[in-house]
Amino acid sequence: MDVHALLQTVRAAGGATFDHGGRPVDPGARWLYPRHPGQTVILAASADWAAHLRSFMEAHRPLLEQEPPEWLAFGAWIHPGGDLYLDIVTGRFDEEEVRREALRAGEREGRRVVALFQSSSGRTMPLAEKEFCADAPPILPG
């Protein structure tokens, strides 16, 4: 797996999704969210992204190799502030269904999912603040 090539793809597009072998995968029109928001890694722009990406993918590869009942991929995207976010992402085509699932994932793992993303349209859908689990901390850089 060539993490430098993966990072070039992420930098060029602002984000990307990959399978367990590091090959780009197309989520199509699915709305994406972190399947395990408690395991999201946020890296400052000054961090060694290549080393952390390699480590993240090695640590989480078993999740993607299991042939789950849902679509899963590694997700890497660059926040407008310059931080790199690493997630295990999943998604659905139905906006309402994926919104409910994302909110449940945040409650289950004690870390808010703040938005959904659809790569085919480039759209981001923020989740309403009032719908968040009150005791779940927000995902913040740092």
C-alpha positions in Angstrom: 0.0 0.0 0.0 1.4 3.3 -1.1 0.2 5.8 1.5 1.9 8.7 -0.2 -0.1 8.0 -3.4 -3.3 7.8 -1.2 -2.5 11.2 0.3 -1.9 12.7 -3.1 -5.4 11.5 -4.1 -6.8 13.0 -0.8 -5.0 16.3 -1.3 -6.0 16.6 -4.9 -9.7 15.9 -4.3 -10.0 17.2 -0.7 -11.0 13.6 0.4 -11.4 10.1 -0.8 -12.6 6.6 0.2 -10.4 3.5 0.0 -10.9 -0.3 0.5 -8.8 -2.4 2.9 -6.0 -2.7 0.3 -5.8 1.1 -0.2 -7.6 1.1 -3.6 -10.0 4.0 -4.2 -13.6 3.0 -4.0 -16.6 5.0 -5.3 -19.4 5.4 -2.8 -21.8 6.5 -5.6 -24.7 8.6 -4.4 -24.5 7.3 -0.8 -24.6 9.8 2.0 -21.5 9.0 4.1 -20.9 9.3 7.8 -18.3 7.8 10.3 -19.5 4.3 11.2 -17.4 4.4 14.4 -17.2 8.1 15.3 -15.4 7.2 18.5 -12.5 6.0 16.5 -12.2 9.0 14.2 -8.6 10.4 14.1 -8.0 14.1 13.5 -4.5 15.1 12.5 -3.2 18.6 12.5 -1.8 19.9 9.2 1.7 19.7 10.8 1.4 16.0 11.7 3.1 13.1 9.8 0.0 12.2 7.8 1.6 9.3 6.0 2.6 7.5 9.2 -0.7 8.1 10.9 -2.7 7.0 7.8 -0.7 3.8 7.5 -1.2 3.1 11.2 -4.9 3.8 11.0 -5.4 1.6 8.0 -3.5 -1.3 9.6 -5.4 -1.0 12.9 -8.8 -0.9 11.3 -8.3 -3.3 8.3 -10.1 -6.2 10.1 -13.3 -4.1 10.1 -13.2 -3.8 6.3 -12.1 -7.4 5.6 -15.1 -8.9 7.4 -17.6 -8.6 4.5 -20.1 -6.7 6.6 -23.8 -6.3 5.7 -23.2 -2.7 4.8 -20.9 -0.7 2.6 -17.7 0.3 4.5 -14.5 2.1 3.5 -11.6 4.1 4.9 -12.5 7.7 4.6 -9.9 10.5 4.6 -10.8 14.1 4.1 -9.2 17.5 4.7 -11.2 20.0 6.8 -11.2 23.5 5.4 -9.0 24.4 8.4 -6.3 22.1 7.2 -6.7 19.1 9.5 -6.9 15.6 8.1 -9.8 13.4 9.3 -9.5 9.6 9.2 -12.7 7.5 9.6 -14.3 4.2 8.8 -17.2 5.4 6.7 -20.5 3.9 5.7 -23.5 5.2 4.1 -27.0 4.9 2.6 -28.8 6.3 -0.4 -31.8 7.5 1.7 -31.1 10.8 3.4 -33.6 10.3 6.3 -32.4 6.8 7.0 -28.7 7.8 7.0 -29.4 10.8 9.2 -31.0 8.6 11.9 -28.2 6.1 11.7 -25.5 8.8 12.0 -27.2 10.2 15.1 -27.4 6.7 16.6 -23.7 6.1 15.9 -22.8 9.3 17.7 -25.0 8.3 20.7 -23.6 4.8 20.7 -20.0 5.9 20.7 -20.2 9.1 22.7 -18.9 11.3 19.9 -21.1 13.4 17.7 -21.4 13.0 13.9 -21.7 16.6 12.8 -22.4 16.2 9.1 -23.1 13.7 6.2 -21.4 13.9 2.9 -22.4 12.8 -0.6 -19.3 12.7 -2.9 -21.3 12.3 -6.1 -22.9 15.7 -5.6 -20.2 17.2 -3.4 -22.9 18.1 -0.9 -22.4 18.3 2.9 -25.5 18.0 5.1 -25.0 19.3 8.7 -27.0 17.5 11.4 -29.1 19.8 13.5 -27.6 20.7 16.9 -30.8 19.9 18.8 -30.7 16.3 17.5 -27.3 15.5 19.1 -26.8 13.4 22.2 -26.4 16.0 24.9 -23.5 14.2 26.7 -21.5 13.5 23.5 -18.6 15.8 22.9 -18.2 17.3 19.4 -15.5 16.2 17.0 -12.9 18.9 17.3 -9.4 19.3 16.0 -6.7 18.5 18.4 
